[in-house]
Amino acid sequence: MSMQAEFEQAVADSKNLPERPDNMTLLKLYALYKQASSGDAAGERPGFSDMIGRAKWDAWDALRGTSNEDAMRQYIELIADLKAA
């Protein structure tokens, strides 16, 4: 199975996890997904009044320079760990 197919399967699996991950894990999943699908963070950082958007953007921006394949691999591994828990 190709990396892209595994990633797509992990995205589908993320919707059926045994329990909802904590907020930090959700942020990491979001950031890895965005990095894998869109590359480095783009656009302006959300303002202070948008705390959730700002946290998501910061998590994504922290992965700047990570290749799409590395982000996919990390996403797949994290979903596998969450499914096993």
C-alpha positions in Angstrom: 0.0 0.0 0.0 1.4 3.4 -0.9 2.1 6.1 1.7 -0.8 8.2 0.4 -3.2 5.3 0.6 -2.1 4.5 4.2 -2.5 8.2 5.1 -6.0 8.3 3.6 -6.9 5.2 5.6 -5.5 6.7 8.8 -7.6 9.9 8.2 -10.7 7.6 7.8 -9.6 5.7 11.0 -9.2 8.9 12.9 -13.0 9.4 12.8 -13.6 6.0 14.5 -11.1 6.0 17.4 -12.2 4.1 20.6 -12.1 7.4 22.6 -11.6 11.1 21.9 -7.9 12.1 22.2 -6.9 14.9 24.5 -6.6 18.4 23.1 -2.8 18.3 22.7 -3.1 15.1 20.7 -5.9 16.6 18.6 -3.6 19.7 17.9 -0.8 17.4 16.9 -3.1 15.4 14.6 -4.4 18.6 13.0 -0.9 20.0 12.5 0.4 16.7 11.0 -2.6 16.5 8.7 -2.2 20.1 7.5 1.6 19.6 7.0 1.0 16.4 5.1 -1.7 17.8 2.9 -0.8 21.5 2.4 2.9 21.8 3.3 4.3 24.6 5.5 1.9 27.0 7.3 0.7 29.8 5.1 -1.2 33.0 5.6 -1.2 35.2 8.6 -1.2 33.9 12.2 -4.8 34.4 13.7 -5.2 37.2 16.1 -5.2 37.0 19.9 -9.0 36.9 20.0 -9.1 33.6 18.0 -7.4 31.4 20.6 -8.3 28.1 18.9 -7.3 29.2 15.4 -4.1 30.6 16.8 -3.2 27.4 18.7 -3.9 25.3 15.5 -1.8 27.6 13.4 1.0 27.6 15.9 1.0 23.8 16.0 1.1 23.6 12.2 3.8 26.2 12.0 5.9 24.3 14.5 6.2 21.6 11.8 7.7 24.0 9.2 10.2 22.2 7.1 8.9 18.8 7.8 8.4 16.9 4.5 4.9 15.7 3.4 6.0 12.1 3.7 7.4 12.5 7.2 4.2 14.2 8.3 2.1 11.4 6.7 4.3 8.8 8.5 4.0 10.5 11.8 0.2 10.9 11.4 -0.2 7.2 10.5 1.9 6.1 13.5 -0.1 8.4 15.9 -3.4 7.0 14.6 -2.1 3.5 15.0 -1.1 4.2 18.6 -4.5 5.8 19.4 -6.3 2.8 17.9 -4.3 0.4 20.0 -4.9 2.3 23.2 
